[in-house]
């Protein structure tokens, strides 16, 4: 990929050859550009210490090079190319090559972005400082994605005069402006990783250490990108903190935050992490997962029968807890389930970082709430328990709690279930039995009779060797008069065959539906059959995006018989969508 060089590089290379400096007029004559332009460039470069200007009203101003600069050579990685594609950020192209060196278990993610001449880079740093002084960006403009265009317009208006350089093409100008834009208001080269939909995780483990990324196809990869200093990592973390209303300092060296895109960020400062400052970004799916994606054989997260059973549970307001290990797909499954909540019900979601996403059709009566860290004065902290208790006064029909981590949160969650709210949440655990043991024992100490408010436990699993994510188990929490909490395992995934098995008929769900709706087993069986037909129809008709899936499900709640008949007859999706307009 060719290096973008400008007259700025030519000027400074000329000064390298003349250690005592040159007069402005000499430089202008050599480069065949205007003297005013030479002085304008020199003024910017002097602000970052690259050159100095000796002013003389008699012989004319003289420019002396103070700092020599050069481009570092790129390290080459040999090996078979496993993947390659192109990324684009603000008009700047980045080429990605994924290679596996011979004898290595680790894939290498090679990002090649157009190089900018070393002295032009210094010029950009000077322009950056000047723009920062004149362009005032409010915290609201930084944090509100709807105002991003305002920020970019302010930047372009202030930056334009500095980029009317002699001999520069429109393409080079856009590359330089785009590069400065993502450095000032973005995360520099990290932006290329953020737009790569193949990545799930981006990890900075300290300075002078290659960034690592988790690729959906190739697992953890070592990149060729290195953050040179701890200060630069801190600047990225501080910028994320400002844009998300959080704080990270030596007094508060741990931060949980999220980007405007919804990507989750965890950052730490030295010496909490002894290797240096760190940033880990877990990417939020740009296209939210739906239940249709999960039943697709190409993904195979759960079977269509399991999906219909969980849909039944959501429709009839059963309390569901999703468990699993780190990155097993707990939040993704939670999002797919809550997308099936009827649109005529009030929803409150409570999270540390915003990850829940409802269909557009259901957002009119949704209140998303997030916790807040204390400020520098130690005030203003809003905890998960504060929000749970506050939500009781908002009269929600459904409550979504992002994740249960602490005993008080667990007790508040079960209190919500007891007071008639339908609750959906996640918790770390490897299986349903382990969940109940965790809740029953220290530090949670939830009495068994309280745990019987929970109806279903769904367990997610990620196979680290293959990268597959599967719904490992769906179990019911049974009611009993004794001081125990028995489980009924309804579905189980077998890793050896990669197949789902129905272990037993539902007991608790059937009992609840019979008690509160009067449905008999044959009615429930018929309902599940209809849901399977509709799910299969959506899969085959390509109804996948969250708003379309939400529209079909709400059309079903409006007129179940008509939607079932249309799905059974393989009618086009438009006929189902039209039900919502009747």
Secondary structure, 3 states (H helix, E strand, C coil): CCCECCHHHHHHHHHHCCCCCEEHHHHHHHHCCCHHHHHHHHHHHHCCCCEEEECCCCCCCEEEECCCCCCCCCCCCCCEEEEEEEEEECCEEEEEEEEECCCCCCEEEEEEECCECHHHHHHHHHHHHHHHHHCCCCHHHHHCHHHHHHHHHHHHHHHHHHHCCCCCCHHHHHHHHHHHHHHHHCCCCHHHHHHCCCEEEEEECCCCCEEEEEECCCEEEEEEEECCCHHHHHHHHHHHHHHHCCCCCCCCCEEEEECCCCCEEEEECCCCCCCCCEEEEECCCCCCCCHHHHHCCCCCCCCHHHHHHHHHHHHCCCCEEEEECCCCCHHHHHHHHHCCCCCCCCEEEEECCCCCCCCHHHHHHEEEEECECCCCCCCCCECHHHHHHHHHHHCCCEEEECCCCCHHHHHHHHHHHHCCCEEEEEEECCCHHHHHHHHHCCCCCCCHHHHCCCCEEEEEEECCCCCCEEEEEEEEECCCCCCCCCEEEEEEEECCCCEEEECCCCCHHHHHHHHHHCCCHHHHHHHHHHHHHHHHHHHHHCCCCHHHHHHHHHHHHHCHHHHHHHHHCCCCHHHHHHHHHC
